């Protein structure tokens, strides 16, 4: 370990950086700040993201044991993420400026680039949805993809310079995940759901007056997810109150919860999707929403509320690394747990007064199948994209092919870079879906079908939330329930059987 790296000072600097960067994203995405200004923040904290710092932390992690080793390993991933972020901050800022300024021309009007999915979700005319898609894809290919490609190539180059064969190898090491084993599980899930896929999805597409699988276009998917035919059951004026009532049933008063700030104000450039900004865990956590209504809006809010509660209930005395860093599959599993309530028949009856929840349940199950199969394909694609020797010239077609086969949707090539989250976050989402199915089984077994009305369930969840992300997903489920992290419960839900083998 290099003698000039003071770990305590590094931790203090890292926490200050995360607060600054999360606040910057909060201000930008909430529509209170037009420009996303990352360079000044990286400039103030540049010493965190140098190669010597990364190399020192690699040595420090190898030298430590127990909890200290865990802390240093989390710090190492933070440092490496930051090194890549610092190296590509100019591209991130340039892309953000363009996304805010670009517009898509359709039907004699200009639609802001970031608003295209919202317009598609609310547009009944499939031709107009497709024109919006084509316009956005043209801007993506011409204006944004060159920026994304520069960032990707620089990130790949840095991984090799630091001794990893590829970006995929770097993150398998840093996250401690066997991507090959995970891919075997997700390939099995794809195979197990192959026959059930069309019977689950096509009837819901018929109800939405959309083309069936095989003819469905990516431009139609926001409309499908939006499910306007279900709007009557999900009014905008019940969006935030239903969340407050649900948390109250679990013993949490959202209105007075320390550290939680709920932003529902409309702003022209505000992100159309709900998001959580954990600026200072647990003392300042922001839940930001643009209330529109509809099932998809409820699902998005409850998902972000799961993050919010996890961060806000994290034990303050935990080390910085366990409050802000760690395995994000853990926080995503809690987000999915609350999100799933918006498709739970008992919750739909109790909180929204929906007498016949079956149409909602069937639609939500179909959407979940689409999303899971898409993310299984994304894992396969990103392993190739970020693997050693990947040829960028072939990856756009590979992307469209893999996702098109998995979803049975005509998938555009243009989003081959924009549809890739940093740091193999796809692996966090997939493991979180598996973990969430296990949490819900446990909640039902312990507290009944209406567990969301039991303060005891809230205390049980609170005990999990309080641990922050000290443990990784596999460790947390083993310690809490004595179980392995497996896709079998999720597969049983989707198709009713455990896949062979």
N, C-alpha and C positions, 0 to 999 in steps of 0.2 A: 504494500500500500504506500502510495506517495506520501511523504511526511508533511506536505504542505496542505493536505485536505483536512480541515477541521470539520468533523461530522456534525457537531452541534450547530456550528455556524451554517453549514450547508443546509441542515434541516430548517433553520429559521428563515434562510433565504428562499428555500423552496416553498415554504408556506406563504411567504409574502408574494412570491411570484404567482402562485395559484390564485390567491385572492385578487390580484391585479388583473390577471388574464380572464378569470371568470367574470369579473365585474365589467370588463371591456366587452366581452361577448354578450353579457346581460343587457348593457346599455344599447348595443347595436341591434340585437335581435328583438328587443322589446320596442324598438322604434323610437327610442329617445336620443339616439346618436346615429347620424347618417354614415359616418366613416368608421370602419373597423381599423383601429390604429394599434397594431401589434408591435411594430418596430421599436417604439419608445420603451415598451415594457421589456422586451428582450434586451434592449440596450442597457436598461438599469440592472438587469439580472444576468448579464452575459457570462459572468464567471461560473454560473451553474451548469452551462451547456457547452463546455469545452471538451475536447478529446481527452486532455489529462484528467478532467473530473470523471468522465465516463470510465477511463482505464483505472483510475484510483478506486472507484466504487466497485468495479469488477474484482479487483484484488481484495477490497475490504469484505465483500460478500463471501469470497472463498475462505477468508481467514476466520470468519465468525461462526458461531453455532447458535442453536436455539432461536429465541425471539429476536436477538440482535441480528442474526443472519437473515431472518425474515424481513426485518426492517430495512436492512441494507439492500436486499434483493429488490424490494419495492422502490427504494431510492434509485437503484440502478436503472430500472425501467423508466422512471420519471426522467432521469438525466438523459437517457438515450432518446426518449420521446421528445424532450426539449431540444436536444442537439439537432434532431431532424426538423423540428419546428422552426428553430432559429435559422437553419440552412434554407428553409423554404418559406420563410415569413413574407418575403416580397411577393411570392406567387399567391400566398393565401390572401394578402391584402388586395392584390390586383384582381383576383377572382371575386372577392367580396364586393369591391367597388363596381365591377361590371355587373354582377348579379343584381345589385340595387339599381343600376342605371339603365340596363337593357330592357327593351320592350318588344313584344311580339304583336305584329299587326294582324288583325283578323276582323272581318266584317266592318271595316271602316273605323275601327277603334284600336287603341294601343293598350295592351295588357302587360303589366310589369312581369318581368321574367319569373320572379319568385311566386307570383300569383297564379301562374299557369295551372298547377294542379288544383287549386281552389276553383278556378274557372271551369276546368274540366269536370270537377265533381258536381258542380251546379248546372252544367250545360246538358240539356236533354237531347240536343242534336248531335248525333255521332259524327257527322261531317265537320261540324265546327270543332268538336273535340280533336279530331284528327288534324285539322288545320292548325290548331294551337300546338299540337305535338310536333308537327313538321316545322313550324316556325321556331319553337324552342330548340329542337334538335339542330336546326341550321345554325342558330347562334352558338349552341354548345360546341358543335364541330368547328366552326370558324373562329370564334372568339375565345372560348374557354378551354377547349381541349389542349391547345398548344401550351397553355399555362399549366394545366394539370400534368401534362406529359413532362414538362421541365421539372416539376416538383417530384414526380415519380422517379425520374432518372437520377436526380440528385440524391434522393433517399436510398435508392439501390446502390449507388456509388459509395455512399458513406458506410453502408453495412459492410461492403467488401473491404473498404479501407480499414475498418475496425476488426477485421479478422473473421467475419462470418462469410460463408459462401454465398448467401443470398439474404434478402429481406425476410423470406419465410423462415430460414434457419435462425435468424436473429430473434424473431418474435416467438418461435417455438422455445428457444432458450430462455428468453426474458420472461415470458408468461408461464413457463413450465408446463406447456401443453403439448401432448403428442398429437400433432395435426393429422398424422396418418391414422391413428386409432379413432380420432374424432370423425374423420372422413368415412371410416368403415361403418360407424354408427349412423351417420347421416345417409350414406348410401343404402343401408338397410331400411331406414325410414322411408326413403324414396321408393324402394321396391315394395315395402309393405303397404304403402298408400296408393300404389299405381292403379289398382283395380277400383278402389273406393273413390278416387279423385273426381272423375267426371260425374258419377252418380250423386256426389255431394254438392258439386259446384254448378253443374248445368241447370238444374231446376231453379237455383237462386238467380242465375243469369236470365232465365226465362222470365221470372217474376220482375226483374229489373228492366225488361225489354232490351236486353243486350245480346250480342251474338254469343253462341256457345263456344266452349273451348275448341280450339282449332281454327276458329274464325275471329275470336276475340283479339283486339289490338291493345297494346300497352296504353294507348290514349283512353281506352274505355275503363281502365282499372280504377282511376279515382272515382268515377261515377259508381262503379260497383261497390267500392269501399264506403262511399258516402251513403248509399242505400236510402235515397229520398223517399222510397215507398214506406219506410219505417219511421219517418220523421214525426208522425203524430205521437208516437210513444216516447220521443226524446226531445221535448221542447227546450229551447235555449234558456227559458226562465227557470228550468229545473236543473240546469247543468251544475252550477256551483252549489246550490242548496242540497242537491242529492249527495254531493261529496261530503259536505258538512254533516249531514244526517248519518251517513255511513260511518264516518270517523267517530261521531258521537256515540254510535252503537258500540264501537270498539273502545270507548272510554277516552277519546281524544277530542278536545274542543279546538277546532281549527281556528276559530275567530280570535282566541286568546292564546294560542300556542306560541310559546316563546321561540323567537328566532325565525318564525315562518312569516313571509310577506307574500300576499296573494295579489297579483296585478291582473285586473280584468279590463283596464281602460283601452278603448279603441285608438289606434294610431295608424296612419297611412302605411308606414313601412314596417309595422310590427309583424313578426313571424306569424304565419297563419296557423302553425301547429303549436300546441302547448309545449312548454319546456321547463325544466328545473335548472336553476343556477345555484349550486352549493358554494357560495362565495366564501363563507367561513363556517365550517362544520364544528358544532351544531348551532352556532349563534346567529348566522345570517344565511337563510336558505330561501330563495325566491321561486315561487310557482307562478308562471306567466301563461295566460290563456287569452285567446281572442274568441269569446263566446259566440258561436254560430248556431249550435244545435245539431241534431242528427246523431245517429249511433256512433259514427266514426269520431265525432268531436268528444262525446262522452268517453269513449275508449282512450283517446289521447290524453284527456285530462286525468283520468284515473291512473293511467300509466305513469304520468309525471308526478302525480300525487304519491305514488308508491316510492319513487325516488325521494321526494320531499320528506316523507315521514321517516324513511330510513336515515337520511342525513340529519334531520332535526332531532331524532331520538338517539343518535350515536352518543355514546358516553364521552363527555368532555375530557375526561382524564386520560383517554387513550392517546398513544403517541400519534404525532402528526401523520405518519405513514399509514396508520390504521384508520384514521378519520378521512383522509383524502385520497389515498392511493389503494393499491391492492387489486384484487380480482373483480373486475366490473361485472362478471356474471352474477355476483352476489346481489348487487343493487338492482340489476336488471330483473332478477328473479322476483324481487319484491315488487317492482314496477308491474310485471306481468301478473302477479297475484292480485293486485287491486284492479288492474285492467280487466281481468277475467270476470270480475263481478258484473260488468256491463253486459255479459252474455249468460249470466247465471239465472235460471228461471225463478229461483226463490227471491233473489235480489230484485229482479225486474218486477215481480208482483209487489214486493214490500216497499220499494223505493219509488217506482214510477207508476205503480197501479196498472200494469199491463196484465189484463186478464188472461190472455192467451199468449204466452211468451214463445211458443214454438217457432213462429216465423223468425223471430230475432235470434233464437238459439241456432236455428239451421243456417241463417245467413252468417252469423259470427263464426260458426264452425267451418263454413266454406271459406271464409276470408282467412282464417287461421291456417287452413290447409294450403291455400295459395302462398301465403307468406312463408310457411315452413319449407315448402318445396323450393321456393325461390331462394331462401337462405342456404339450403343444402347445396343448391347449384352454385350460389355465390362462393361458398367455401371451396368447392372444387375449382372454380375459376380463379379465385385469388391465390390458391396454392400454385397454380400454373403461372399467373401473372407475376407473382413475387418469387418464383423459383429461379434457380440458377439456369442461365441460358435461355430465358424466355425471349421470344422475338416480338417486340411491340407491333410489328407490321401485321402479325397474325392474330393478335389478341382481341381486336374488336369483333371479328367474326366468331372467334371462340366464345367470347362473352355472350353474344346473341344466340349462338347455337346451344350452349349449355343451359341458359335460362329459358330459352324457347322450348327445349325438350322437357324440362322439369315442370314448367307452368302451362305448356300447350298454348302459349300466347305468342303472337308475332312480335318478337322483341327487337327493338332498334339497336343498331351497333353504336350509335353516337354516344351513349352514356357509359361506355366501357371504362372510363376513368372516373366520371362524376359519381358513379354508383359503387365506389370503393371507399370504405371507411378506413381511417388510419389504424395502424398497429394491430391488424387482424381482429378488429372488434367483432367481426362476424362470428368468431369462435365464442365470444362472450354471449352474444345473443342466443346462439344455438344451445349452449350449455345452460343458459338461464331458462329457456323454454322447458328443458328437461327437468330442471330443479323446481320450477314453478309448479309443474304437475305433481311433484312429490309433496311440496308444501300444502297444496290444496287437499290432497288425500289425507294428510295429517290433520289439517284443520277440520275436515268433515268428520273424521274418526273421533277426534277429541271433543268437538264442540257442536256437532250436528250440522245439518244442511244450511241452517241460518246462522252460521258462525259469525257473520258480520254484525249480528246484533248482540254478541256476547262480549262483555268487558273482559272476561277471562281469555278469550281469543286475542283481544287487543294486548293483554299483558304478555301472552305467549309470543306474539309477533314482536312486541316491544323488547322482549329479551333477546330476540334475534337481531333486531335493528340496533340495539345498544352496542353490539359488538363491532359495529362499523364494517370494515373489510379486513379485519385482522386475519381471518381464516379464508382460504380459498374455497370455492364452491364445493369441491369434493370433500374437503376437511369439515366444512360446516354441516353438511348433511350427515356425515358419518358421526360427528360429535353430538349432533342434536337428536338424530333418529336411529343411529346405528345402521345406516343404509349406504349403499353405493350410489353414486350419481349415474343414473341409467336412463336411457330413452324409452324403456319398456312401458312405464306408466303413461307417458305421452302417446306412445303408439297404441296402447290399449284404448285410450280415449278416441283416437282418430279412426281406428278401424275395428276395435272391439276384440282384437286378438294380439297376443305377443308374437312378433315375427319369429319364424323358425331360425334356430341357431343363435 
